Amino acid sequence: MSTVLSWGRYPHLPQEVHGVAWRDSAQAAWLDASRESGTTLAFGNGRSYGDSCLAASGHVVQTLALDRLIAADWQTGVLRAEPGVTLEQILDVAIPRGWMLPVTPGTKYATLGGAIANDVHGKNHHVRGTFGRHVRRFALARSDGTQFECSPDEQPEFFAATIGGLGLTGLILWAEIQLMPIRSSMIAMKSIRFTNLDEFFALSERLDPLHEYSVAWVDCQSRGSALGRGIFMVGDHATEGPLEVERRTKRIVPFTLPIPVFNRVTLRALNELYYQKQQSGEVSATVSYDTYFYPLDSLLEWNRIYGRAGFQQYQCVVPPSSAREATREILDAISESGTGSFLAVMKRCGDLRSPGLLSFPREGTSLALDFPQRDALNTRLFARLDAIVSEAGGRIYPAKDAHMSGADFRTAYPQWHQLEALRDPALLSRFWERTTRT
């Protein structure tokens, strides 16, 4: 029997895989796995970073072979597909027909089921909210043998609990989503270098309302008057140009490195190089959607560069009233810690509410950073960051988390009780066990 890990490879808890290939037999395969191990969990393409995709029992049902497109109306942009379909597969058929995912995370290798379970968001949260806002309906199978459709009008409590529900309410058999029309697969983008955190907020306030997409890379090694410097990037779908699927050359990290390539010296050098590579203050370009949305997807198995211990991503969001000061404190703490992240992304989220009970984004500023796993160092740093986020009234993203305390989770997500009431008893993740039972 094969095994899988989460994308962060931390915690290192290999999961035994029970495969399923057909919708008609998916529920039976799931029940067989749960009878064997007590509980289980659906597992897609393994792009969740922490332990929300890891079953408490160590046995998962992999849905990646449930990858069929069931139906599509190319006049209206409504598509129905099985949960193991990747976002890449959807884009491959939709873009040549003039349609785009209305919301996409930073990888096209996530599955449709995973996008719903984690209620993913992207660079246009301020315009279109989370992925869950564009889900029309889905079919849910439960361990008691029942199957039913969920929508805002049918089984609305299960609809809300499943979107952002971390795969705990049942097994999604298919889902129907609304795509977004586009006239070109190209993105007209502009990148602006900013010198500190105050400039980021000024740029965001001015440019976010004018553009579909907005995000910033931030140098988390910067300090003093340059604290929070970075490159601000906005983009819109081009009004002219081809509708084509880009096929970029892909490279692969062939093996897991014995130690991570990132340390205090290399991080400082890499951040400086990246910041200085844009020599002028503002650059405009037209690039492919693949280059704009999925730069890391061209390097397959890039998680291996963090070494055998893996890595943790720390992603938080803090409300507008405390965002500027809290973000400053977070960046200060990171720059003083002796560790840091090269992949540091900052953006402001909008006020569009998700239909999901446990959706992560809220109005405010989001910061996401990857840290090589160093037990003592990360434990000290994350405790400090958690205190800042909690005091600011913010929260951490469960889909990326491997450390959050139960108390912090339950405070930040008070509706967890409602999800627990609807959780299928045959489904239990390491994350849910860790945060609701301790």
N, C-alpha and C positions, 0 to 999 in steps of 0.2 A: 504494500500500500504506500503511495507517495505521500509526501508531507509538504506543507507550505508554511511560510512565515508572513508576518506583516511587512509592509514596505520599509519601515524603519528598522526592522530586524531586532527591535527591542520592545518589550521583553523577548528574550530568545525562547520561544515556546512553540516548537514545531507542532503543526496540526495535521492529524491524519485525515486524508481526503476520501470522502465518499462521493463518487461521481454520479451525475444525473444528466441524461442526454435528451429526454423527451418530456414535454409538458404532461402527457397523460400518465407517466410513471413517476413524476417528480415528487408528488405527495407521498407515495408508497416508499420511495427511496429515502425520503426525509424521515419518515416514521421508523423505518428499519434502523437508520443511524441513531435515532434518539432512543430506541429500545435497547440498542447495544451499549450505549454510553450514558444513558440517563437524560442528557440534554445535548443539543447540538446548535449549529448556527449556519446560516447561508454564507458562502464565501465566493466572491466574484473573481476579479483579476488581481486582488491583493494590493490595491493602491492605498488603502487606509494605513496610517503611519503607526499608530499605537496598538492598543489591545482591544479596541472596540470591534475588530473583525476576528478576534480569536475566541473560540468557544471555551467556556469554563471547563468543559470535559476534555478538551483537546481533540475533538472530532468535529469536522465541518463537512457540510454538503456543498460541493463546488458547483456553481450554476453556469460556468463559463461556456459549456456546450449548449446551453439554452440560448442560442445566439441568432434566432431567426427573426427576420422582419415579417410581420404577419399581414399588415395592410398599410397603405398610405394613400391619402388623397392629395395629389400634388396641386390641386386647385386651391385648397384651403390650408395646406401645410400640416395636416393632422396625421401623425404616424403612430402605429401600434407595433410593438415589438416585445420579444421575450427579454427577461431580465439580464441574461448574460451577454446581450449585444453591447459592444463597446461604443463609446462616443465616436471613435474613429469610423466604425462601420456605418453609423448613422450619417456622419458627414460625407462619407464616400458616395452615398446615394442621394443625399439631399442637396449638396452644394451645386452639382451640375444642373439641378432643376430649379435653382434660385431660392433655396431655403437654407437656414443656418440654425444651429442650436441657439435658443434665446439666451441661455446662460451656460457657461462652460467653465470648469475649473482649469488648473494649469496643466492637466494631462488629458489627452484624448484616449488614454488606455483604461480609464475608469469605465465601469459597466453602467448600464441604465439602472439596474437594480441598486447598485451602490450609490449612484447620483441621487436617487430618491431616499434611500435609507440614511444618507448623511446630509441631505438637503444642501447640496453643494452650491457655492456661489462663485462669482467671478469678478472681472474688472468692471462690470456694469451693474453692480448691485444698486447703485444710486439711481439707476434708470429702470431696471427690470426685476429687482429683488432676487430671490433665490430660485433654484431649479424647481422647487415644489410649487411655485406660483404658476408654472406652465404645464403641470401634470393635470390631465383631464380626468382620468380614471385608471384603475388597475384592478386585477383579479388577485385575491388573497386566499391562500390555502392555510387551514389551521390543523393542528395535530388531532383535533377531535373528529377529523374526516370531512369537515365542512369546507365549502368554497363559496365565495361571494364577491361581487363587484363592489368597489368603493369609489366614491366621488364626493364632491361637496354636498350632494343631495341624497346619495345612497350610502348607508353605513358611514355617516359623516364623522363619527367618533373614531372609527378605524382609519379613515382617510387621514385625519389630522394626526393620529398617533403613529402612523406608518411613515409619513413624510418627516424625515429627521429622526425616526424612531430606532435607528441603529440596528435594523433587521430583527427586532424582537417581537413584532406582532404576528408574524406568519411568513409564509413563503410567497413572494410575488411571482405569479405565473406569467403575466404580461402587463404592460403598461402602455397607456396612450398619452402622447404629449403633443403640445402645440409648438410648431417650429416658427421661426421668424423669417420674413421675406428679405432677400438681399438682391442687389443688382450686380454685384461683383464679389468675387472671393478675395479681393485685395483689400488691405487695410491702409487708409491714409493716416499716418501717425506723426506725432511731433514729440521730441524728447527735449527736456529743458533741464539744465544742470542747476541745482540750488545749493546754497552754501550752508544752510542750517535749518533747524526744525521750524522756526518761524516762517521761513520762506516756503517750506512745504505747505503749511496751512494756508498761507496767502495764495499760493498757486492753486491749491485744491478748491478754495472758496471761489476763485475766479473762473477756473476752467472746468470743473466738474459739471456745472449746469449746461455747458456748451458742447459736451462730447459724450458719446455712447460709452467709451471705455476710459478708465483712469486708474493709474497705479504708479507706485514709485519704488525704486530700489533705494535702499538706505545703507550708508556705510556705518555699521554698528561699532566700528573701531574708532570713529572720530570722537573728539573730546573738546571741551572748552567752547570757544565761540563757533567752532565748526560742528558741534554736536548735532547729529541728525542730518548731515549733508547727504546729498544723493542726486538721483536723476528721476525726474518726473516725466511720465509717459502718458499721453492721451492718444486716442484713436477713434476712427469712425470707418464704417464700411464705405469703400469707394463707390462713387455713383457711376463710374464707367470702368470697364475692364472685363477680363474673362471670368467665367464661372467654371473653375477647374480645380481638381484635387491635386495638391502639390505632393510630389514624391521626393522627399529630401533624402540625401545619402545619410544612412544611419551607421553609427559606430557603436561598439559594445565594450563595456568594461569586462574583460574576459574572466576575471576572478576577483574574489574578495581580498582586498589589501590586508596585510597583517596588522597595520596601524593606519589610522586616518591620515589623509594628506593635509588636513587642516590643523594648525596649531597657532600660537600667538604670532609667530614670525610670518608664516605663510599667509595667514588671514590679513594681517596688516598690509602686506605687499600686494595681495590680490585685490583688496578693497581700494587701495591707492591706484593701482593700474586701471581698474574698472572705472573709477571716478574720473581719472585723467584722460581716458581714451576718447571721451567726447571733448574735443579741444575748444569748440565754440559753445557759446551759452545755449544755443537753440538749433536743433537740427530737424528738418522735415524729410520724410521719405514715404514711399508707398511700398509695402511689403506684403507677402502672402499671409493668409490667415494662420497657416501652420507655423511660420516663423514668429508671428506676433503672439499667438496664444500658447504655443507649446514648445518653447525653445529647448527645454530639457529632454523632450521626447526623442530628439535626434541622437541622444546618448543612452543607449539601452543599458539597463541594469546599473544606472548611475548611483544607486544606493550603495553599491559595493565600495565606492571611494571612501566611505566613512569607516571602513575596517570591520573586523570581525565582531566588535562589540556593538556595531550599529549606530543609530543616531536617534535623537528625539526632536520632533518639531514642537516649538512653543508658539501657539497662535492664540492671541487674545483679542478682545474688542472692549473698548472703554467708551462710555457715553460722552456726548459733546461737552457737557458742563465741566468734565474733568480731563478731557482727552489731551489737551496740550501739556498740562503739568504731569499727568500720569505717564504719557509717552516719554517725556523728558527724563523722568525718574527711571523708567525701564531702560532706556538707552544708556543712562549714566551707570546703572547697575551692571549692565553687560560690559561696557567698556572698562570698568574697574575689575571685572571678575577674573581676567586671565583667560577667558574663552570667548567665543563669539561665533558669528555666522557669516558666510559669504552670501548665502541665499536669504537675504533679508528683504521682505516685501511689506510695504505700508500703503494703506489706502483708507479712504473714508467710506463707510457704508451709509446707505440712505435709510429713509424711514418707512419703506414699503414692508408691510408685515407679511411673514410667511404663513401659509395655512398650517404648518407643522407645529406640534406642541413643543418640541425640543429643538427648534431651529436655532443655530448659533448666532448668525449675524443680527445685529441690532444697530440702530442709528449710533454712529460714533466712529472712532478710528480703530482700525484693525492693524495688527503687527504680527508677522509670521517669520520665524527664524529657525534654522536647522542647527542643532548642536551635536557634535560627536559625543557618543556616550562615554562619559567619565563619571562614574558613580558619585563620588564625594563632591566633585566640583559642580556637577549638574544639580545635585540635591540641594546644596547651599544656595546656588543661584536661583533655582526655580522657587525655593521657599521665599526668597526675597521678592521675586517677580510676582508670585501669587499674592503676597501681602499688598503690593502696590495695586494690582488689578482688583482685588477684593475691596480695598478701601475706596477705590475709584468707582465702585458699583459696576465693574465689568465682569467678564466671564471668559472661560477658555473653551476651545473647540473640541468636543468629545472625539470627533473623527481623527484628530491628530494627537490625542493625549495618551500618555503612558504613566502619568504621575499624580494627577489631580486627586486631592483628598475627597473622601466622601462628604465631609461637611461643606467644602467649597462647592462641590457639584450640586448638592441638594439646595444650597442657598441660591446659587446662580440659576438653577432650573427648577423652580418650585412646582412646576407641573409634572415632575417626574412621577408623582403618585398616580396621575391619570394614566401614564404609560404603563406603569407597573400593574395597574388594574386590568389593562388590556393585553399585557404581555402573554404570549403563548407559553404555557408551562414547559413545553419541550425545547424552548429557546432560551439560552443564557450565555452571555459573553463574559469574558474576563473583566472587561470594563464595568459592566453592570453589576457583577458580583462585587467588585472592588469598591464601587462608589455608592452603592445602595445598601450594603450589608456591613459596612464598617464605619 
